Amino acid sequence: MQFPKTIVLGATGRIGMILRKCWDQRAISWQTRKPRAGAGWVVVDPLGEPEALKRAADGCAAILCLAGVVPGRSGAGAMADNIALAEATLRAAAPGTRVLLASSAAVYGATPGLLHEDCPPAPLSDYGRAKAAMERRGAELGAARGVAVTALRIGNVAGVDAILGGWAPGFRLDQFADGRTPRRSYIGVQTLASVLHDLIAAPDLPGVLNVAAPGGIEMGALLDAANLGWTPRAAPDTAIADVQLCTDRLAGITGLEAADNEAAGMVEQWRKTGSDIG
């Protein structure tokens, strides 16, 4: 199957840089706001240059929007840019284009248990609320403009997260009375690249899609697999032991296996592909 002509917005972020390492780039343009070395870069400010963004997206069958504001890197007020970037993406997309918006499992908030795409959003953070609003606005604009939109609720990406990616000497991690550490949905960086590639090439997608490896993984197990030391601390009463994304819908579109959820494999992917990306 020939890969459709695609532009990736927010390509200078950590996930975007991982995709550049993993994908055959012949059919892909990579958006940046400042000139960069290498092939395929398109210099345009999505919020400040709407006409230039439209020209950059002209002829593309798909737009993957990874652009956005993440927690810890900007103030709470900047979170509204997540919505504005989705709007800019949809306005640049011609009718018939497929748009994939990078959302987050943060839209589910502290909802426990297995989380299906039909679970109502219940975000607790400014980031989660901004992503939930982005999803709603993207769906509205997509319907109005004849553009197919899919919000990708991405789980924890091993290495681009607060555990592997945020580790430092003296790292402390919640531990429950039974000895377990928080269990969450994760996905390896190379697995994520493969999944996103398959989603762009798929003939049809639902409006919302969880993106993670099947099952869950303990944060402590991930650090142990990476030989990164950590100190347990008593989990507070508010801590949730197990939160997992249901990946049944995703598994019907792309190949996922139980091995994709092994801590050692995720660490290996990170060290091969993403550990040098800050």
Sequence and secondary structure as in RCSB ss.txt:
>XXXX:A:sequence
MQFPKTIVLGATGRIGMILRKCWDQRAISWQTRKPRAGAGWVVVDPLGEPEALKRAADGCAAILCLAGVVPGRSG
AGAMADNIALAEATLRAAAPGTRVLLASSAAVYGATPGLLHEDCPPAPLSDYGRAKAAMERRGAELGAARGVAVT
ALRIGNVAGVDAILGGWAPGFRLDQFADGRTPRRSYIGVQTLASVLHDLIAAPDLPGVLNVAAPGGIEMGALLDA
ANLGWTPRAAPDTAIADVQLCTDRLAGITGLEAADNEAAGMVEQWRKTGSDIG
>XXXX:A:secstr
     EEEETTTSHHHHHHHHHS  TTEEEEESS  SSTTEEE  TTT HHHHHHHHTT SEEEE     TTTS 
GGGGGHHHHHHHHHHHHS TT EEEEEEEGGGGTT  EEE TTS     SHHHHHHHHHHHHHHHHHHHHT EEE
EEEE EETTBSSSTTT  TT EEEE TTS   EE EE HHHHHHHHHHHHHSS   SEEEES SS EEHHHHHHH
TT   EEEE  TT  SEEEE  HHHHTTS   GGGG HHHHHHHIIIIITT  
